[in-house]
Amino acid sequence: MPETTSASRAPGALAAAPVSGAIASGGPRVGEPGTIPQLFYAAVEKHDRPDALLFKSGAEWRPISHRALLQRVVRCGRGLRALGVQPGDRVGILSENRPEWAIADYACLSSGVIDVALYPNLPPDQIAYILRDSGATAIFVSTPTQAEKVAEARKDAPSVRHVISFTSPRPGGADMTLAELEARGMEGETTETMAAYRAEAMRAKPDDVATLIYTSGTTGEPKGVMLTHDNFYSNVLAAVLRLDVAFPVGQDNLALSFLPLSHVFERMVGHFTMMHTGTTIAYAESMDTVPVNMQEVKPTIVASVPRLYEKMYARVLENALAGGAAKKRIFFWARRAAERWADIVLAGRKPNAVLGLQYRIAQRLVFSKLKARTGGRLRFFVSGGAPLSPEINKFFYAAGLTILEGYGLTETSPVICCNTPREFRLGTVGRPIPGVEVAIASDGEILTRGPHVMKGYWHKPDATREAIDAEGWFHTGDIGELRDGFLAITDRKKDLIVTAGGKKVAPQPIENMVKTNKYVSQAIMLGDKRKFPSMLIVPNFEQLEKWAKYKNLMYNDHRQLIAMPIVRAKMEKEVFGRTSSLANFEQPKKIALLDRDLTLESGEMTPTLKVRRKIVEQRYRDAIESMYLEGE
């Protein structure tokens, strides 16, 4: 029998438990199947705020009220019906984060349409594959650039009849604008038609497919994950209950949205959950403007993938090391004091008076500046999508900025486990949320079962049966262990390295360890069926070039820089210094330096910023082989 745990004794055991933020009478409850229209209409009626959404126009942040949002959703939904889009049809959304994304999404889901979320950075050929595979009849696009990509993709996607642009005037490649679509939906609008639209929306069934989200495809072609209304509904209510016990979620909260809404993590956490709890959603202008936007809107909740926290951590260290000797001494004293305080608090003990005083001084002298850069109101960060380095998580916790790390997959809609402010354990992704079961198979694979598990893969019954066994357990492909009910992820099953000597090495924790070094941007561990582990390293060229300038090195480009023996020696020192505490068989013995970042555009990264290892290994075969030739 696999080792199991769950947040309740069995799925549905919390059926009668009310959830904060729900309608008091007849509102959503954990354990009772439901739909996204139920959540949406309940949120509009309960919260009815003037600033449900915020977006920046010029230098000003402008609000959209719940009532205005509902009106536009209904008009958009009725407009789709006027175009001949029927329940069960598929409609794509290809856009950066903005209010129109939410409008299109709720319009589709409240009119029985299955929407297809596409990453805005996808190239035309991948857009064409998804549109063709899903049989999409229409697609929303955000900008002229996205409209151009769809115009090219449309040649290979004959099912697409309508391209609707969020921007006006209508760009080339689009058939109409969202404003024109809403105008169609306004025709004959009365109180009665609004009520009729709501009644139709409420006829959606919990098991109806709500959306298709195509997996990243690190191996093989992308698969369309069918997520139902109840997948999201149950996940939202269970996650809120899990967090609300320890940290009230209410109307004084504001979330900054910047992860792509095509990512299931942002869709569920930053979109459906924030709407359900009455949290204002502010859409960042772009990923590049997140630091500025944080200080402008002063969020209380920020959800992101580990890359944001890695960059923040690197920037804090860079600023500390760039200062004078006194500034460095103060920073590292404050860090040591804060981490001693964190060790005691996380162990469930109370710091003594001296350490408590040192912690308060450290906060005032050092960490208050970091908090100010987040806007000064942050209650917590949420991290998901990939493992977060425990070292980075501990640093932020010690600084007074809690990162609640969770775990899930697209196929689990997505949350399986999460830490909370009261139940918080470094190095784990927390306990399962209510109604979710977790088991560890005999080979260490993490299995999960419950209302959060997808309906299956679109038109791929064999792949569905391979992923979900006869007892309903979804096989995650991740390796992990349960520690007093807390789940720890150790690696991806397919990524485990087995050296020629038979030693098993989990690469992700070691890669995360190396990436905490300020001179390292990306790290990819290798060594399967080899005599020893090795690493491909992309330097942080901003930091490396500062060091090269200090050393008076002369070079024309990154390729010349990393070819210098002194630079290679420097990077080996930095990498091996991070891994010296590992067991001998886990330590990378050789590194090869790459002259550029791995990117989505080059095909080396997925849209969720995971490394496509097979492609990387093929592309850099010569560099890899040279490490092992040298080691023979």
HUMO-V902681 format. One record per pair of residues at least 24 apart in sequence whose C-alpha atoms are under 6 Angstrom apart, sorted by the first residue. I is the first residue (numbers start at 1). J is the second residue. Records with the same first field share a line. If there is no record, write none. Layout:
I: J + J
This chain:
2: 439 + 440 + 441
3: 439 + 440
4: 438 + 439
5: 437 + 438
6: 432 + 436 + 437 + 438
7: 432 + 433 + 434
8: 434 + 435
11: 435
12: 435
19: 241
21: 277
30: 237
33: 206 + 230
34: 206 + 230 + 233
35: 206 + 229 + 230 + 233
36: 229
37: 110
43: 276
47: 278
52: 280
53: 280 + 281 + 282
54: 282
55: 282 + 283
73: 103 + 107
75: 182 + 185 + 186
76: 107 + 182 + 185
77: 107 + 111
78: 185
79: 181 + 182 + 184 + 185
87: 112 + 113
88: 113 + 114
89: 113
90: 114 + 115 + 136
91: 115 + 116 + 136 + 137 + 138 + 139
92: 116 + 117 + 139
93: 117 + 118 + 139 + 140
94: 118 + 120 + 140 + 141
95: 120 + 141 + 142
96: 120
98: 283
110: 201
111: 201
114: 210 + 211
115: 211
116: 211 + 212
117: 213 + 262
118: 262
119: 262
124: 149 + 153
128: 153 + 156 + 157
131: 157
132: 157
135: 159
136: 160
137: 161
138: 162 + 163
139: 163
140: 164 + 165
141: 165
142: 166
144: 171
147: 173
148: 173
206: 230
216: 606
218: 612
224: 457 + 458
225: 457
226: 454 + 455 + 456 + 457
227: 454
231: 451 + 452
232: 413
235: 452
236: 273
238: 433 + 434
242: 433
243: 420
246: 422
250: 277
251: 278 + 279
253: 279 + 300
254: 279 + 280 + 281 + 299 + 300
255: 281 + 299 + 301 + 302
256: 282 + 283 + 299 + 302
257: 282 + 283 + 284
258: 284
264: 410
294: 374 + 375
295: 374 + 375
298: 375 + 377
299: 378
300: 377 + 378 + 379
301: 378 + 380 + 381
302: 381
303: 381 + 382 + 383
304: 383
305: 383 + 384 + 385
306: 388
314: 518
334: 362
338: 398
339: 398
342: 398
367: 399
389: 512
390: 427
405: 429
411: 454
412: 452 + 453 + 454
413: 452
428: 487 + 488
429: 487 + 488
430: 486 + 487
431: 485 + 486
444: 479 + 480
445: 478 + 479
446: 476 + 478 + 479 + 480
447: 473 + 474 + 475 + 476
448: 473 + 474
449: 473
497: 528
498: 528 + 529
499: 528 + 529 + 530 + 531
500: 529 + 530 + 531
505: 586
514: 575 + 578
519: 543
533: 588
534: 588 + 589 + 590 + 591
535: 591
536: 591 + 592 + 593
537: 593
538: 593 + 594
558: 595
559: 595
